[in-house]
Amino acid sequence: MASVAVAALRKYFGSVYFIVTLFLLACLVTAAGLEVAGMLVFVFLIMLVLFFTDDLLVTTPAFLLLSAFEIKSYGSYDTYIRFWWLIFPAIITAVFHFVKYKRSFSWGANLYGTIAAAAAVTLGGLGAITAKEYFSTVSLFYVTGLGVAMVVVYIIVSSSLKSDDKEALSERFSTIMTALCAFCFFMVFHHYAVNFGEVLKTGKILDFQWRNNISSLIMMSMPFPFYLSRRKSPYILIGFLGYFAMLVSGSRGGLIFGTIEFMLCLLMTISFDKKRRRLNVAVFAGLIIIFIMLASDLLGFIGKTFKRLLEYEENKIRLGLLERAVEDFKSNPLFGRGLGYFGNRDIHKSAKFSLCWYHSSPFQIIGSFGIFGAVCYAFQFFIRMRTVFKNFDFFTCSVFLSWLGIEMMSLVNPGVFCPFPYLLMVTFSFVVLEKYGAEKMRSLRF
């Protein structure tokens, strides 16, 4: 009887019904403003899944939705540090999971790129950074999170994902990412609904702190509704809603790079979905015509974003950080100043338990890791591009555009230098691509 119940529970966890349940729970958390309680519930659900199933992909929707609704909790370090004790049940659950569900540890070429990036992060600042800076709690968290932790994440995910049916893998992963895109739209929609009076009064978009994070999450997930639309056309609506949410979020990066990614998603759909090509072209053309007709009103509504984009005062801090990145690179060309260097807080005082980022990935690499870091990240980029173009079809292109989206946002934000969720999901995505493309994997049985 117990085994039947466990089997039924595992089937439920692996179904779309579980994703829908999590989506509705996340909507409730956001609508009620219960981010702290929501964190506890979703962490419990992740541990429950790890206890009952060996399928790591099942934990992904809970992790992503948790990451999404928690972006509203910016600057809440003191609130969440009270729950440090959660690490103990999490460790116990993880140990139980890997002891009970033994597997062969496997890896592909992307492991080497991940190791190279980890080396850059770990050695960043060598010869310039002080021991106090390097071994500070904040520095160690990010050095570990962006370095060794991603190597561990890669190996665990690569060893856990099942690739017997690549079509099922692509469908499940895309469904999870589509749920994330839909939830991001709900978050923006809810924010506007709650503050609708202000919108009517001003006739302008709302200001909210989490605009860049919500845009990053949308760009990471937006291509996948287009991929799923090859079977069920209504999915494409989620992609359009995600893009609309990004436009009204007020994110400058989302406005520019999100538009680029959205247009690429349209081209991808027309190119790969041959069965519905004529229908898609007609629909896209119609929507573009409607957009042009409404352009004047829409541009007036989001005009504040364009104003912030063009005004020097709005960009002064970022420009100052880029100049400082070049100076920091020149001060220690080989290894940069390291992630734990906080000498740039005179330009931008970062939030508690955050790095003093340069807010641009190329400048972050040269400023923090120097020439050595640039070589390591170039090697990782080469490995990833080789993975993408080894088997370039509709799904692979969707993952590529997802990666491109978060990398574009990382040109003007910390982005992939936030280990959770952004870098973790990029790492996860490339393991999925390796499994999907049946790339040759090495394995070691424990």
Residue pairs with C-beta under 8 A, 6 or more apart in sequence:
6 52
9 52
10 52
10 53
10 55
12 18
13 49
13 52
13 53
13 55
13 58
14 53
14 55
14 58
16 175
18 58
18 61
19 61
19 175
19 176
19 179
20 179
22 42
22 45
22 61
22 62
22 65
22 179
23 61
23 65
23 179
23 182
23 183
25 38
25 41
25 42
25 65
26 38
26 42
26 65
26 66
26 68
26 69
26 183
27 183
27 186
27 190
28 34
29 35
29 37
29 38
29 41
29 69
30 69
30 72
30 186
30 187
30 190
31 190
35 69
35 70
35 72
35 73
36 73
36 79
36 80
38 66
38 69
38 70
39 66
39 70
39 80
39 83
40 83
42 62
42 63
42 65
42 66
43 66
43 86
43 90
45 62
46 59
46 62
46 63
46 66
47 89
47 90
47 93
49 58
49 59
49 62
50 59
50 93
50 94
50 96
50 97
51 93
51 96
51 97
53 101
54 97
54 100
54 101
54 103
54 160
55 160
55 162
56 156
56 157
56 160
56 161
57 160
57 161
57 162
57 169
57 172
57 173
57 176
60 173
60 176
60 428
61 176
61 179
61 180
63 421
64 176
64 177
64 179
64 180
64 217
64 421
64 425
65 179
65 180
65 183
67 217
67 420
67 421
68 180
68 183
68 184
68 187
68 214
68 217
69 183
69 187
71 210
71 213
71 214
71 217
72 187
72 210
73 79
73 80
74 209
74 210
74 351
75 351
75 352
77 351
77 352
77 353
78 352
102 446
103 159
103 160
104 159
104 443
104 444
104 445
104 446
105 155
105 158
105 159
105 443
105 444
105 445
105 446
106 158
106 159
106 441
106 442
106 443
106 444
107 154
107 155
107 158
107 159
107 441
107 442
107 443
108 158
108 387
108 431
108 434
108 439
108 440
108 441
108 442
109 383
109 386
109 387
109 434
109 439
110 154
110 383
110 384
110 387
110 427
110 430
110 431
110 434
111 151
111 154
111 155
111 158
112 379
112 383
113 379
113 380
113 381
113 382
113 383
113 384
114 150
114 151
114 154
114 380
114 427
115 151
116 376
116 377
116 379
116 380
117 146
117 147
117 150
117 376
117 377
117 380
118 146
118 147
118 148
118 150
118 151
119 147
119 372
119 376
120 365
120 369
120 372
120 373
120 376
120 377
121 142
121 143
121 146
121 147
121 339
121 369
121 373
122 143
122 147
122 148
123 335
123 369
123 372
124 143
124 335
124 336
124 337
124 338
124 339
124 368
124 369
124 370
124 373
125 133
125 134
125 332
125 335
125 336
125 337
125 338
125 339
125 340
125 341
125 368
126 334
126 335
126 338
127 332
127 334
127 335
128 331
128 332
128 335
128 336
128 337
128 338
128 341
129 337
129 338
129 340
129 341
133 139
133 338
133 340
133 341
133 342
134 140
134 143
134 338
134 340
135 340
136 340
137 353
138 340
138 353
138 354
138 355
139 338
139 339
139 340
139 355
140 340
141 353
142 339
142 340
142 355
142 417
142 419
143 339
143 340
145 419
145 420
145 423
146 339
146 417
146 419
146 423
149 419
150 419
150 423
150 424
150 427
153 424
153 427
153 428
154 427
154 431
157 427
157 428
157 431
158 431
158 434
158 435
158 441
161 169
161 431
161 432
161 435
162 169
163 169
163 435
163 436
163 438
166 435
166 436
166 437
166 438
169 432
169 435
169 436
170 227
170 395
170 432
170 436
171 228
173 224
173 432
174 224
174 227
174 228
174 395
174 398
175 224
175 228
177 220
177 221
177 223
177 224
177 402
178 221
178 224
178 225
178 228
178 235
178 238
180 217
180 220
180 221
181 218
181 221
181 222
181 224
181 225
181 238
181 239
181 241
181 242
182 238
182 241
182 242
184 214
184 217
184 218
184 221
184 242
184 245
185 218
185 238
185 241
185 242
185 244
185 245
187 214
187 245
188 214
188 245
188 248
188 249
189 245
191 206
191 208
192 199
192 206
192 248
195 206
198 206
199 205
199 206
203 300
203 301
204 301
204 303
204 304
205 248
205 249
205 250
205 301
205 302
205 304
205 305
206 248
206 250
207 250
208 249
208 250
211 249
211 250
211 251
211 254
212 251
212 253
212 254
212 409
212 413
214 245
214 246
214 249
214 251
214 254
215 246
215 249
215 251
215 253
215 254
215 258
215 409
216 254
216 405
216 406
216 409
216 413
216 415
216 422
217 421
218 242
218 243
218 245
218 246
218 254
218 258
219 246
219 254
219 257
219 258
219 261
219 402
219 405
219 406
219 408
219 409
220 402
220 405
220 406
220 422
220 425
221 242
221 402
222 239
222 242
222 243
222 246
222 258
222 261
222 262
222 265
222 401
222 402
222 405
223 239
223 261
223 265
223 268
223 397
223 398
223 399
223 401
223 402
223 405
224 239
224 398
224 402
225 235
225 236
225 237
225 238
225 239
225 242
226 235
226 236
226 239
226 265
226 266
226 268
226 269
226 398
227 394
227 395
227 398
228 235
229 235
229 236
229 239
229 269
229 273
229 276
230 269
230 272
230 273
230 275
230 276
230 394
233 276
233 279
236 269
236 283
239 262
239 265
240 287
243 258
243 259
243 262
246 254
246 255
246 258
247 254
247 255
247 258
247 298
247 302
248 301
248 302
250 302
250 304
250 305
250 308
251 258
251 305
252 305
252 308
252 309
252 412
253 408
253 409
253 411
253 412
253 413
254 409
255 302
255 305
255 306
255 309
256 309
257 405
257 408
257 409
257 411
257 412
258 405
260 408
261 401
261 404
261 405
261 408
264 401
264 404
265 401
266 284
268 394
268 397
268 398
268 401
269 280
270 277
270 280
270 281
270 284
272 393
272 394
272 397
273 280
273 394
291 298
299 306
307 314
308 314
309 315
317 347
317 348
318 359
318 360
318 412
320 347
320 348
321 344
321 347
321 348
321 357
321 358
321 359
321 360
321 363
322 358
322 360
322 363
324 344
324 347
324 358
324 367
325 358
325 360
325 363
325 364
325 366
325 367
326 363
326 366
326 367
328 336
328 337
328 341
328 343
328 344
328 367
328 368
329 336
329 366
329 367
329 370
331 337
332 370
333 370
333 371
334 370
334 371
334 372
335 369
335 370
335 371
335 372
335 373
336 365
336 366
336 367
336 368
336 369
336 370
336 373
337 343
337 367
337 368
338 368
338 369
339 355
339 368
340 355
341 356
341 368
342 356
343 356
344 356
344 358
345 356
348 356
348 359
350 356
350 357
355 414
355 417
357 364
357 414
357 417
358 364
358 367
358 368
359 412
359 413
359 414
360 410
360 411
360 412
361 407
361 410
361 411
361 415
361 416
361 417
362 411
364 414
364 417
365 373
365 374
365 377
366 373
366 374
369 376
369 377
384 403
384 430
387 430
387 433
387 434
387 437
387 439
388 396
388 399
388 400
388 403
388 433
390 437
390 439
391 436
391 437
391 438
392 400
395 436
396 433
396 436
396 437
399 429
399 430
399 432
399 433
402 429
403 426
403 429
403 430
406 415
406 416
406 422
406 425
406 426
407 415
407 416
409 415
410 416
410 417
410 422
415 422
416 422
416 423
416 426
417 423
433 439
434 441
